[in-house]
Amino acid sequence: MSDEVCERIIEAAEERFTHYGYGKTTMAELARDCDMSSGNLYRFFPSKLDIAEEICRRASIQTADALTAILDSPGMSAAERLKEFLFQDLRTTFHALEKNHRIVEMAQLITAERPEFHNEGLKRERDVLSGILSMGREAGEFEVADPDFTAEMIQAATLKFSYPQLFSRLSLEKLELELDGVYQLIVRGLAPAKVA
């Protein structure tokens, strides 16, 4: 029963947050939307921020799961997997945020108020990157001593493209052009050194 109630609360909150915005939504309104008292709502989620965090966590897990599928894509080189990872991450987030700009407000708030949540999401994506780098190392395609550290550095270099609307107001076309340049630099840096 409690899982069902939590789902109802999440659905109602998603609807309100995307329509009215996080700041203009109250716990009392969410309780009314769920046909429950405010006191009962607080039993499931101690605050509105906790509800927003759960919504963002689910979206983050969904994105990471989609990126993880790249590891199982047949017939791709590690460089192709890396490119697919970077561009899929950019496009998924760009379209989600473009579709509803109110999500940007919520994402900024969660990142500021709950940095551990943000770090948790970054780690999920970094684990996939590390897997791609390990595949490239095993195939002799990448020269990588420490896939985890290298994944962290690639993530740091490409963070602008993971959360595009939080960092810029560029079009998707311009972001893709920039990302392709960054990707080319990364791939050249990962390539095994040529013996003279």
N, C-alpha and C positions, 0 to 999 in steps of 0.2 A: 504493500500500500504506500509506504513512504517513497519508494522509487517513482511510483506513478505521480505522486504529489510533487516531487522535485521536478519531474519532467514538465508538469503543468506550469510550475513557477518559471522554469527556464523559458518555455515557449512564450508565456505572457510577457516576460521581461524582454526577450528578443524583439517581440513585436513593438513594445513600447519604446525601447531604446532606439530601435531603427526608425521609428516613426516620429517620436517627440524628442529623442535625445536622452542621454543618460542623466544629465543635469536637471531636466524638467520632469523626470519620473520620480515618484515617491513610493515608498514601501506600502503606504496605505492604498495607493492606486493598484499596485500589483496584487495586494491582498484581495481587493474588490474584484479584480479580473479573475482571480482564482477561487472566488466564492468562499473566502476564509477570513478570519480575523487577522489583524496585524500581528497580534501576539502569537498566533499559530504560524504565521509566515516566518517570524523570527526564530521559531524552533528549528526550521529547516535551513535558513540562511541568516547568520547573525547581522548581516548588513547588505546594503545594495551593492557595495563593492565586491562582496563575496559572490553575489549572483553574476555580476559582470565578469569577474575572474573566471567563473565556471564556463560562461559562454565563450570567452576568449580561449580558455584551455581546450575546449572541445574543437574549436576552429584550428588551433595550433596542432593538435593531435591529428586531425583530418589532413592538414597540409603535410605533416611529416609522414603520414602513412602513404600519401600519394607520391611523395618524393622517394620513399623506401622502395616503391615498385620499380623505380629506375634500376635498382641493383639486380632485379630479376629479368630485366628486358634482354631478350636473346639477341645475339649478333651485334652488340655495340662494343666499341673500344672504350677504354676508360676515359679518354678525352671526350668522346661523344657523350658518355654518361655524365661527365662533369658539366659539359655545355647544357645538356638537357636539364640537369639539376638546377643550374643557375637561372636559366631562362624560364623554366616552369615555375620556380619559386617567385620570380619577378612577376610573371603574368598572372599567376593565381592571386597573389596579394594585390596587385594593381587593380585587377578587375573587381575583386571583393570590395576594396576601399572606394573605387570609382562608383560602384553600384550604390553604395550608401555612405556618404561622407560622414555620417554621424558615428560610424564605426571608428573613424580616425580619432574622434574625441575620446571614445571609450578606451581605445588602445593606448593613447597618450597617458590617460589617467592611470590605467593599470600599470604601465611601465614605470611611471613616477612613484606610485604608491606601493607597488608590490614588485620591486626589482627581482626578487627571487623567482617570481613567476616568469618574468621575461627571460631570465637565465635558463630556466628549465626548458622553455621553448627553443632557445638557441641551441641547447645541448642536443635535443631531439634531432634537429637538422644537422648539427655537427657530426653526429654519429653516422648519418647517411653519407656525408662527405668523406669521413674517415674510411668508410667501407669502399667507396669509389677509389680513393687513393690507394688502399690496400690491394684492390684488384689490379690497379695500374702498376703497382710495384711488383706484384706476382707475375704479371705478364711482361715485365721488363720495359713497359711503356713509360713509367714514371720513376724517377730516382728520388725516393722519399725515405728518409731515415726513420721518422716518427710520424705516422699518418694522423694521429690525434692532434699533435702540435701543428702540423701543416694544415689540417682542416680548420683549426682555430684561426690561423693566420689568413687563410682564404676567406673565412667567414668575416673576419675583421675588415678585409679589403673590399668585400662586396656587400656589406651591411646596408648601404644606401639602396641597393636593389632588392633587398628582402622586405623593406618597409618603405617603398618609394614615396608615398604621399606624406610620410612623416618627415622626410628629409628634403624634398624638393617639390616643385610644381611642374616638372617636365612631362612632356607627352610620353606615351609608351614607346613610340617610335624612337624618340631621342634617347630614352633610357636604354632601349635595346642596342642602339648604336654604341653608347658608352660601355654597356656591359660586354659587348662583343670585343671591344678594345681591351678591356680589363681581362677578359677570358683569354685572349691571345697572349697577353703578357704572362698570365699564370701558367698556361700550357707550356710556353717556351721555358719558363723557370723550372718546371717539373721534369722536362725532358732529360734523359740521361746525357751526361757530358760526352761529347764526341772525342774520340782518341785521335790525336794528330798523327 
